[in-house]
Amino acid sequence: FQSWCYVDVASCAKTTNAVYRSSFFPANSGAELFYSYDTCNSTTEDWLSVLERDSVGAVEIKANVPAYQKPMLYKRDGDGVILATPGEEYYNNSVPYEGVYIDYVSDLVRISNGDIQDISYTYKSMGSVAMHPSSHYTAAVQDIENGLADMSVGPFWITGQRLKMSAFTVPLIYDKTVLVIPKPRNKNSLSYQTSKVLAPFTAGLWGVVILVIVCTSLLSVWFAKGSSVKRPLRRRPKPSFRQELGVWSRLSLDSILEKGLFFFSGGVGQDEGSSL
């Protein structure tokens, strides 16, 4: 037997004596009583050992299983065949679960020294499945928050949504998610480097762009030629068809080059009054 006494927490908090709040009254009862063994020249070792021994006390745990996953979690049919997907047997608690996780939990029960008396397995509720139709695992965690199960056994990903509903054990397995792409090859040929310039657009779109540039250039030459015609002071001989064709060709080519350079350079720093 170790002696103890109720103390004034404000005074004892200023000393090296250990002080504890009495658990005989709930925290919201308004009664705040504190006790200490050290103040009465005693020790708390015996009392703390009792609390540690009786902290759990042969509890029975009800655990749900979100889905089958061989070889981690599964059931067998009447012929002993391992089932890959849940059927009617999933809702029959008399059909036992098997797998790596079941063996792991059984070992936890064995080494708990009686703190865990038994673990019974059940199915997740259809109401939680309706709340989370995209994830059976989140639905299983929802059952824990709703008080339908004490824990859930399965390979869970720890997500923010699930952490808001339940605590998780330390991870048993880490999944590595990677993105696999073809290994880049070193290509330094002229044809490959040139094709990279044309890569942003498809061949059809490039054709449309070039057609728009050509049509715009020809129309600009046509309207510019018509607006720049002046009445001659004296009669000059009419140029031949070949001469007119050469003039029109040079003007058209100059306009196509001008608008093409303007387009492919993005229109940056262009001066219409400048020449090539």
C-alpha positions as CSV (number, residue, x, y, z in Angstrom):
1,F,0.0,0.0,0.0
2,Q,1.3,3.4,-1.0
3,S,-0.1,6.6,0.6
4,W,-1.4,9.5,-1.5
5,C,-3.2,12.8,-0.9
6,Y,-5.2,15.4,-2.7
7,V,-3.1,18.5,-3.4
8,D,-3.3,22.0,-4.7
9,V,-2.2,21.7,-8.3
10,A,-1.0,25.3,-8.5
11,S,1.3,24.9,-5.6
12,C,2.6,21.4,-6.4
13,A,3.2,22.3,-10.1
14,K,6.0,24.6,-8.8
15,T,7.8,21.6,-7.2
16,T,9.4,18.4,-8.5
17,N,6.6,16.2,-7.2
18,A,4.5,14.4,-9.8
19,V,0.8,15.4,-9.8
20,Y,-2.1,13.6,-11.5
21,R,-5.7,14.6,-12.2
22,S,-8.3,12.3,-10.6
23,S,-10.2,10.2,-13.1
24,F,-13.2,9.6,-10.8
25,F,-14.9,12.7,-12.2
26,P,-15.3,13.3,-15.9
27,A,-13.5,16.2,-17.4
28,N,-16.7,18.1,-18.1
29,S,-18.2,17.6,-14.6
30,G,-16.7,20.7,-13.2
31,A,-14.9,18.9,-10.4
32,E,-11.1,19.1,-10.7
33,L,-9.3,17.1,-8.1
34,F,-5.6,16.4,-8.2
35,Y,-3.5,13.9,-6.2
36,S,0.1,13.1,-5.6
37,Y,2.1,10.2,-4.2
38,D,5.4,12.1,-4.0
39,T,4.0,14.8,-1.8
40,C,3.1,12.2,0.8
41,N,6.6,10.7,0.7
42,S,5.4,7.7,-1.3
43,T,6.0,6.4,-4.9
44,T,3.7,6.0,-7.9
45,E,5.4,2.9,-9.4
46,D,2.9,0.4,-8.0
47,W,-0.1,2.5,-9.2
48,L,1.4,3.1,-12.7
49,S,2.1,-0.6,-13.1
50,V,-1.6,-1.3,-12.3
51,L,-2.7,1.3,-14.9
52,E,-0.4,-0.2,-17.5
53,R,-1.6,-3.7,-16.8
54,D,-5.3,-2.8,-17.0
55,S,-5.0,-0.2,-19.8
56,V,-6.5,-2.6,-22.4
57,G,-7.8,-5.5,-20.5
58,A,-8.9,-8.4,-22.8
59,V,-10.8,-6.4,-25.4
60,E,-12.7,-7.9,-28.3
61,I,-12.2,-6.1,-31.6
62,K,-14.6,-6.1,-34.5
63,A,-12.7,-5.7,-37.8
64,N,-14.2,-5.3,-41.3
65,V,-12.5,-6.3,-44.6
66,P,-12.9,-4.0,-47.6
67,A,-12.1,-6.4,-50.4
68,Y,-10.2,-9.6,-51.4
69,Q,-6.6,-9.4,-52.5
70,K,-4.6,-12.6,-52.9
71,P,-2.5,-13.6,-51.1
72,M,-3.2,-10.9,-48.5
73,L,-6.9,-11.4,-47.9
74,Y,-9.3,-13.9,-49.3
75,K,-12.0,-16.5,-48.7
76,R,-12.6,-19.9,-50.2
77,D,-15.7,-21.3,-51.8
78,G,-17.3,-24.6,-50.9
79,D,-14.7,-26.5,-53.0
80,G,-11.8,-24.9,-51.3
81,V,-10.9,-22.6,-54.3
82,I,-9.5,-19.2,-53.5
83,L,-11.9,-16.5,-54.5
84,A,-10.6,-13.4,-56.3
85,T,-13.8,-11.3,-56.0
86,P,-16.3,-11.1,-53.3
87,G,-19.6,-12.9,-53.7
88,E,-22.4,-14.1,-51.4
89,E,-19.8,-15.6,-49.1
90,Y,-18.4,-12.1,-48.4
91,Y,-21.5,-11.3,-46.3
92,N,-21.4,-14.7,-44.5
93,N,-19.2,-14.2,-41.4
94,S,-19.1,-17.9,-40.8
95,V,-16.8,-18.3,-43.8
96,P,-13.3,-17.6,-42.4
97,Y,-10.8,-15.2,-43.9
98,E,-7.3,-16.3,-44.8
99,G,-4.2,-14.6,-46.0
100,V,-1.0,-12.8,-44.9
101,Y,-2.9,-10.0,-43.1
102,I,-5.0,-12.5,-41.2
103,D,-1.9,-14.3,-40.0
104,Y,-0.3,-11.0,-39.1
105,V,-3.3,-10.0,-36.9
106,S,-3.4,-13.4,-35.3
107,D,0.2,-13.0,-34.3
108,L,-0.6,-9.6,-32.8
109,V,-3.4,-11.2,-30.7
110,R,-0.9,-13.9,-29.6
111,I,1.8,-11.5,-28.4
112,S,-0.6,-9.1,-26.8
113,N,-0.5,-11.2,-23.6
114,G,-4.3,-11.2,-23.2
115,D,-4.8,-7.5,-24.0
116,I,-6.7,-8.5,-27.2
117,Q,-9.0,-11.4,-26.4
118,D,-10.4,-11.9,-29.9
119,I,-10.8,-10.3,-33.3
120,S,-13.9,-11.0,-35.3
121,Y,-14.1,-10.2,-39.0
122,T,-17.1,-8.8,-40.9
123,Y,-18.1,-7.0,-44.1
124,K,-18.3,-3.3,-44.8
125,S,-21.8,-1.8,-44.7
126,M,-23.7,-1.0,-47.9
127,G,-24.5,2.5,-46.6
128,S,-20.8,3.4,-46.5
129,V,-20.4,1.9,-50.0
130,A,-23.2,4.2,-51.2
131,M,-21.3,7.2,-49.6
132,H,-18.0,6.2,-51.3
133,P,-18.9,4.2,-54.4
134,S,-15.5,4.8,-56.0
135,S,-13.5,3.1,-53.2
136,H,-14.3,0.1,-51.1
137,Y,-11.4,0.9,-48.8
138,T,-12.7,4.4,-48.0
139,A,-16.1,2.9,-47.4
140,A,-14.5,0.5,-44.8
141,V,-12.9,3.4,-43.1
142,Q,-16.2,5.2,-43.0
143,D,-17.6,2.2,-41.0
144,I,-15.0,2.9,-38.4
145,E,-16.0,6.6,-38.1
146,N,-19.6,5.5,-37.9
147,G,-18.9,3.1,-35.1
148,L,-19.8,0.0,-37.0
149,A,-16.3,-1.5,-36.7
150,D,-13.3,-1.0,-34.4
151,M,-10.7,-1.4,-37.1
152,S,-10.2,-2.5,-40.7
153,V,-7.8,-5.0,-42.1
154,G,-6.4,-4.5,-45.6
155,P,-3.7,-2.9,-47.7
156,F,-4.8,0.8,-47.3
157,W,-3.3,3.8,-48.9
158,I,-3.1,6.6,-46.3
159,T,-5.0,9.6,-47.8
160,G,-6.1,12.9,-46.3
161,Q,-9.7,11.9,-46.6
162,R,-9.2,8.7,-44.6
163,L,-7.0,10.3,-42.0
164,K,-9.9,12.6,-41.1
165,M,-12.0,9.6,-40.3
166,S,-9.6,7.2,-38.5
167,A,-6.0,6.8,-37.3
168,F,-3.7,4.4,-39.1
169,T,-1.0,2.0,-38.0
170,V,2.6,2.5,-39.1
171,P,2.9,1.4,-42.8
172,L,3.7,-2.3,-43.3
173,I,4.4,-2.0,-47.0
174,Y,5.5,0.9,-49.2
175,D,4.3,1.2,-52.7
176,K,6.6,2.8,-55.2
177,T,4.7,4.6,-58.0
178,V,6.9,5.5,-61.0
179,L,6.3,6.9,-64.5
180,V,7.9,4.9,-67.3
181,I,8.7,6.6,-70.6
182,P,10.9,5.5,-73.5
183,K,14.5,6.3,-73.0
184,P,15.5,9.4,-75.0
185,R,18.0,8.7,-77.8
186,N,20.7,11.1,-78.8
187,K,19.8,12.3,-82.3
188,N,22.0,14.9,-83.8
189,S,21.2,14.5,-87.5
190,L,20.1,17.5,-89.5
191,S,16.8,15.8,-90.5
192,Y,15.9,15.1,-86.9
193,Q,16.8,18.6,-85.7
194,T,14.8,20.1,-88.6
195,S,11.8,17.9,-87.7
196,K,11.8,19.3,-84.2
197,V,11.1,22.8,-85.6
198,L,8.0,21.4,-87.4
199,A,6.9,19.3,-84.4
200,P,4.5,21.9,-82.8
201,F,2.0,21.6,-85.7
202,T,0.7,18.7,-87.8
203,A,1.4,18.5,-91.5
204,G,-2.2,19.6,-92.3
205,L,-2.0,22.6,-90.0
206,W,1.3,23.6,-91.5
207,G,-0.4,23.5,-95.0
208,V,-3.1,25.8,-93.8
209,V,-0.6,28.2,-92.3
210,I,1.4,28.4,-95.5
211,L,-1.7,28.7,-97.7
212,V,-2.9,31.7,-95.5
213,I,0.5,33.4,-95.8
214,V,0.6,33.0,-99.6
215,C,-3.0,34.2,-100.1
216,T,-2.5,37.1,-97.8
217,S,0.7,38.1,-99.6
218,L,-0.9,37.9,-103.0
219,L,-3.9,39.9,-102.0
220,S,-1.7,42.6,-100.4
221,V,0.4,42.9,-103.6
222,W,-2.8,43.1,-105.7
223,F,-4.4,45.9,-103.6
224,A,-1.1,47.7,-103.2
225,K,-0.5,47.7,-106.9
226,G,-3.9,49.0,-107.6
227,S,-3.7,51.8,-105.1
228,S,-0.2,52.9,-106.3
229,V,-1.2,53.4,-110.0
230,K,-0.7,57.0,-111.1
231,R,-1.6,58.7,-114.3
232,P,1.6,58.9,-116.4
233,L,2.8,62.3,-117.6
234,R,3.5,61.0,-121.0
235,R,2.6,57.9,-122.9
236,R,4.9,55.0,-122.4
237,P,5.0,51.8,-124.3
238,K,2.9,49.0,-122.7
239,P,5.2,46.4,-121.1
240,S,5.1,42.9,-122.4
241,F,3.4,40.0,-120.6
242,R,6.8,38.6,-119.6
243,Q,7.8,41.9,-118.0
244,E,4.6,42.2,-116.1
245,L,4.9,38.6,-114.9
246,G,8.4,39.2,-113.6
247,V,7.4,42.3,-111.7
248,W,4.4,40.6,-110.1
249,S,6.5,37.6,-109.2
250,R,9.1,39.6,-107.5
251,L,6.5,41.6,-105.6
252,S,4.7,38.5,-104.6
253,L,7.9,36.7,-103.4
254,D,8.9,39.8,-101.4
255,S,5.5,39.9,-99.7
256,I,5.5,36.2,-99.0
257,L,9.0,36.4,-97.4
258,E,8.0,39.5,-95.4
259,K,4.8,37.9,-94.0
260,G,6.4,34.5,-93.5
261,L,9.3,36.0,-91.5
262,F,6.9,38.0,-89.5
263,F,4.8,34.9,-88.7
264,F,7.6,32.6,-87.8
265,S,9.4,35.1,-85.7
266,G,6.2,35.7,-83.7
267,G,6.0,39.4,-84.8
268,V,8.7,40.5,-82.3
269,G,10.8,43.5,-83.2
270,Q,9.4,43.8,-86.7
271,D,9.9,47.1,-88.5
272,E,7.9,47.4,-91.7
273,G,10.2,50.1,-93.0
274,S,13.3,48.0,-92.8
275,S,14.6,45.8,-95.6
276,L,16.3,42.5,-95.7
